[in-house]
Amino acid sequence: MAAMKPRTGDGPLEVVEEGRSIIMRVPLEGGGRLVVEIAASEAVELRDALEGVIK
């Protein structure tokens, strides 16, 4: 049986470039992280979409 590791904090929002991809790690309410791998063109689309709702 695998060892159970306690969650000691999931850390901040993190975005790193790995090879041709951009890896985004988003902390979730209740613990854990959402890990998303996107291309640079998709990151631009995401930025543009967010600019439309951020004031």
C-alpha positions in Angstrom: 0.0 0.0 0.0 1.3 3.5 -0.9 2.3 5.7 2.0 -0.1 8.5 2.8 1.5 11.9 2.7 -0.2 14.8 4.6 -1.1 17.9 2.6 1.1 20.6 4.0 -0.1 23.4 1.6 -0.5 23.3 -2.1 1.5 26.4 -2.8 0.8 29.5 -4.9 -0.3 29.8 -8.5 2.7 28.7 -10.6 3.4 29.0 -14.3 6.6 27.6 -15.9 7.8 27.0 -19.4 8.8 23.4 -20.1 10.0 22.8 -23.6 7.4 23.9 -26.0 4.6 23.9 -23.4 3.5 26.2 -20.6 2.6 24.4 -17.4 0.1 26.2 -15.1 -0.5 24.9 -11.6 -3.6 26.4 -9.9 -4.3 25.7 -6.2 -7.9 24.5 -5.6 -10.2 25.3 -2.8 -10.2 22.3 -0.5 -6.7 21.2 -1.4 -4.9 19.9 -4.4 -3.8 21.6 -7.6 -5.2 21.8 -11.1 -2.3 21.2 -13.5 -2.8 22.4 -17.1 -0.4 22.1 -20.0 -1.0 24.7 -22.8 0.7 25.9 -25.9 1.9 29.5 -26.2 -0.9 30.4 -28.6 -3.5 29.0 -26.1 -1.8 31.1 -23.3 -2.4 34.2 -25.5 -6.0 33.3 -26.0 -6.4 32.8 -22.2 -4.8 36.2 -21.5 -7.2 37.8 -24.0 -10.2 36.1 -22.4 -9.2 37.1 -18.9 -8.6 40.8 -19.9 -12.2 40.9 -20.9 -13.4 40.2 -17.4 -10.7 41.8 -15.2 -11.2 45.4 -14.4 
